[in-house]
Amino acid sequence: MNKIFTILLLVILLKLNAQNHRFIYEYKYVPDSTKVDSVLTENMRLTIFKDHSEFLSEMKAKRDSAIVKSSQKQNGHVGTDLSPGNIKMFVWKNNNNIKNYSTEFVGMESYKVTDETEFNWTLIDETKKIQNYNCQKAILKFGRREWTAWFTTELPFQDGPHLFQKLPGLIVTIEDSRKHHSFKIIANYKTTDGTSVIKPSHLLKNYEVNRKQFNKKWNDFRKNPISANEQFLLMNPQITQFKSYDENGNEMDANKFRKSGIEKAKKNLVKNNNFLDLELYR
């Protein structure tokens, strides 16, 4: 009986030690700078592990997890009906001097953008209570924006949403001066979930670049946008035949389909122009 009790106690202790901290942030953003009244909202999760933290859309995380679980089943079906959300971004921050990175997109191509930003915060002698946390004010210039953050030392993490970090405590809220992007903690709990990083498909590669290299890729695409299908074929030259069909199942003319894809890419560039990091997408 004592042996069973000891084993059970060890299991409980191991589980407690394996717990990671998760914070849910409400993210409000204006995707189109010409329509500042059009504000979108999506919940984001910051999970803090022993050696790093991860930041991504709550909807995307749940969907990716469901896809992984479905792939482990024996029925051959891989997928889910869950929405991927609007925010495709993923941020990884290290605690051991390894470069941080964010996953950014040029059309459908994903890029692992390494980041060595030094956050030169200015602490302000001003405090207030937010979400039941005693917070202090700090300001920062980042990504061609001016940011105001409120952080708390009641949570022992020098972290926050997106790439923001290195304050004396956890960021509870942060907002840019134009009120186009803002994050606010709405939940805080422990979890035994593992890492959210999912290896990309061999057909959807993840290229590693620095900020300058990504900016060049982005500007090349902005000057000469191409369709998602064309990008996919360029990424996978082994695929020599590719057919497209309309909603009635009829094969579409390749040139017509290509032109419609380019027009769609141009429209996306116009309506999604107000990036959080304007320096990266300048």
QUIKAGI-V818406 format. One record per helix or strand. SS is the DSSP state (helix for helix, strand for strand). FROM is the first residue (numbers start at 1). LEN is the number of residues. If there is no record, write none. Layout:
ss->SS from->FROM len->LEN
ss->SS from->FROM len->LEN
This chain:
ss->helix from->2 len->16
ss->strand from->20 len->10
ss->strand from->40 len->9
ss->strand from->52 len->6
ss->helix from->58 len->14
ss->strand from->90 len->5
ss->strand from->100 len->7
ss->strand from->109 len->7
ss->strand from->122 len->9
ss->strand from->133 len->10
ss->strand from->145 len->8
ss->strand from->170 len->7
ss->strand from->181 len->11
ss->strand from->206 len->5
ss->helix from->211 len->13
ss->helix from->228 len->8
ss->strand from->245 len->1
ss->strand from->251 len->1
ss->helix from->254 len->18
